Amino acid sequence: MEQVGKFSFPSELVASPTEEAIAWAMNEQGKRNVYWAKGPEFIPEKLTAFNEDDGQEISSLQFSPDGEYLVFVRGGDHGGGNASSTVNAQNLPQLPKVEIWKVNLESKKPGVIIEGDDISLGFPSQLTFLKGGQIWKSELEGSVKPAQLFQIKETVNSAVFSPDGKSLAFTVNRGGHQLLGIYRDENTPIQFLAASFHRDSNPRWSPDGTQIAFIRTRGGEGAAFPLLEPRHIPWEIWIADIKTGEGKKLWKAPETLRGSYSPGFFDFSTDSELIFQSYEDGWQHLYSMDILSGKIQILTPGDYMIEQVKMSSDRKKLVFSANAGPEKEDLDRRHIGSVDLSSKKLKWETSGTGIEAYPVSVGKNGKLAYFSATPQRSHLVAIKNGASTFLLQENSLPTDFPVSRLVTPKQVKFEAPDGTTVYGQLFEKEGGSAKKPGIVFVHGGPQRQMLLGWSYMDYYSNAYALNQYLAELGFVVLSVNYRLGIGYGYEFHRPAKGYYQGAVEYQDIKAGGEFLASLAEVNPEKIGIYGGSYGGYHTALALARDSDLFKVGVDIHGVHDLDGRYDLPEGYEVAPDYESAKEIAWKSSPIADLKTWTSPVLFIHSDDDRNVNVSQTTNLIRRFEEMNKPYESIFIPGDTHHWMKWSNMIRVHQATADFLKKHLID
């Protein structure tokens, strides 16, 4: 497992606003560092020297508006709750800090600015960040001591500079409503734009700095509607004049479930045009809106989803990744697309059997940078210049990384009992026994999609490596893309009666196990299952409900008790289906079916988990002990949900493989 887990993983890809240059972070067996490269050669240069597997992530990497600095945050876990809280995966006597760093790109000298997070950069080299729910300010040049910029009641949660750097738009959460304000200087009162009883978010400055567009959603809590009935989540696009502070509604989302609010790309392309993302036609797509006429135009039509959208620094081009292409297998891949915002012409920049993600426009001559992987090679930074493409850091893979021994997963599909088509990827090594044991892998999220190659997310690239290792050991592995996951349209992503409202998606997991058991090369009496997070939830559900099918499982930081998903009502008004909703949540929990859980299980959890509290496993283990049920467990103090320490991830995955092998092969 250590051998196949040695791949390096890039993240945080950004492009300079002033020249042909890019920067990214690279995780090399837990040693996370910042690199950059300048055109036209794009030779990577390492800018930091963090040489320990210490669990300290790098996030929020940005070029300063003048292109003279790189700024990033080191520490925390920005994939979970309480993101700005320190991570001490090494269990050091002194807690590590969450710090803002800068790198002077002329001297190449890195240094700490201050403890903090949630950074925003303004022209030419201004820095703001959030600390204790307030905005602080510093300068990237000079030695001015960072200080609180202004005082305001309640909690600030976002800030963005005007194009000229002279004003700062921010949002402040005041309970049932959220205001959009502008700070100018220490002597000018804060201006609140189009203040209302609603929640305003996502402020975006027009290029000329005279207007701000924003998203408006409802405030307060509203009536006690039925809990089990899907409801439309209204949202609107507004625009406000900076001089008067007055705002007007530009657009209201269709009042359908598909039209409900879902966070996505939103920005000006010109002073008179906005680009936004919507699910309204059943797929995540980009739309343009003419501010004067109100005309809406879809920019990415088709049965595919777009994500990872970036606008070029000159606002003339959009780039994104999507599961689109000429082959049916492209539904389970990612390729790069672009839209020329002048002509509105859509172009597919990449195709083939690889996975391409997180694109950025580089310079002013049409170059692109993105992450590129194949079924065998993990992600590297790629540069595309016209028809020419080349990779950076190809030598970052260790010499013993088993590229030639990795299998190419096959796209498969099968039907759930209710007729829903479910997709998956099958990992199988040629040769071996005539009847092999099978493993079902269940991803977490659940808003995720496993692909026909290395994932663009680090957690799932690690899972992909484990699936490859299991195939090498002689298992046939089926990775199931179940309902609630992305990539197959709105109704698949947001089904009725999912999770704690009935776990309708579990039938996809069981159908996957039955499909795997039906394969001629698989021994139907030797089917196991494993997964993490939401995948741990389904692993526990499978073992509790269907131990006759799933003979063994590894439950990694799973959710087990959904009884607390609905708070006790404090007042007289109660949702009419409150009691039935509570009952369904209980019945959707693995703990409701512990009596029929007979399969061996390995529980794994860390105790600084900010996504699934460790109490979910603590309480389940107590129930096991009260019922005298056998189990095995691994407890990891100090780490988080995402195994910030690489050696912990290797330990978890090796233990997973060993446990499955012990029960199904040895």
FENURPE-V182690 format. One line per field, one symbol per residue. psi: psi as a letter, one per 30 degrees, with the letter a starting at -180 (. if undefined). burial: b if it has 9 or more other ideal C-beta (glycine too) atoms within 8 Angstrom, else e. A space follows every 50 residues. Layout:
BEGIN
psi: ???
burial: ???
END
This chain:
BEGIN
psi: eeefgglkjllhklkkffliklllkkjjhfjklkllkklfehjkkkflij gliggjlklhkkklfggflkklkklajggalhegkkkiffhlfkklljkk lljjfefgjllkelkaailkklkehlkllkjhglklklkfkagkkklkel kkkajkglkkllefgfljklkkjhcflkljlkkelffkkkkkkhkagajk lhkkklefgflkllkklkaafalilkfgkkkkjkllklkkkeeffkllke kkkkileeglkkkakjlkelfgkkklklgfgfkjlkkkkjeefgkkkkfi klilkllhkkklfggfkkllllillfkffffhaklkllkjfefgkkkjfl aagakklhlkkkagggllklkkllfeklklkkkkjbfkklkkhfgfklfg kheffkljkkklllklfgfkkkllkkkkklaalejllkkkkjladfilkk lhaklgkeefeeeeeeeeeeeefgljkjjkilkfllfgleeeeilkhlbf gfhffefeeeeeeeeeffkegkjfgiklkllkcfeeefeeeeeeehffej flljjjhlkfjgfgfklkkfaekkkfgeeeeeeeeeffkeffhffgjfkk kkkkllghjgejkffeeeeeeeeeefghkllllkkjkflafgifjeeeee eeeeeeeeeeeeffe.
burial: beebbbbbbbbbbbbbeeebbbbbbbbbebbbbbbbbbbeebebeebbeb eebbbbbbbbbbbbbbbbbbbbbbbbbbebeebebbbbbbeeeeebebbb bbbbbeebebeebbebbbbbbbbebbbbbbbeebbbbbbbeeeeebebbe ebebebbbbbbbbebebbbbbbbbeebbbbbbbeeeeeebbbbbeeebbb bebbbbbebebbbbbbbebeeeeeeebbeeeeebbbbbbbbbeebebebb bebeeebbbbbeebebebbebebbbbbbbbeebbbbbbbbbeebeeebbb eeebbbbbbbbbeebebbbbbbbbbeeebbbbbbbbbbbbbeebebebbb eebbbbbbbbbbbeeebbbbbbbbbeebbbbbbbeeeebebbbeeebeee bbeeebbebebbebebeeebebbbbbbbbeeeeeebbbbbbbbbbbebbb bbbbbbebbbbbbbbbbbbbbbbbbbbbbbbbbbbbbbbbebbebeebbb bbbbbbbbbbbbbbbbbebeebeeebbbbbbbbbbbbbbbbbbbbbbebb bbbbbbbbbbbbbeebeebeeeeebebbeebbebbbebbbbbbbeebebb bbbbbbbbbbbbebebbbbbbebbeeeeeebbbbebebbbbbbbbbebbb bbbbbbbebbbebbbe
END
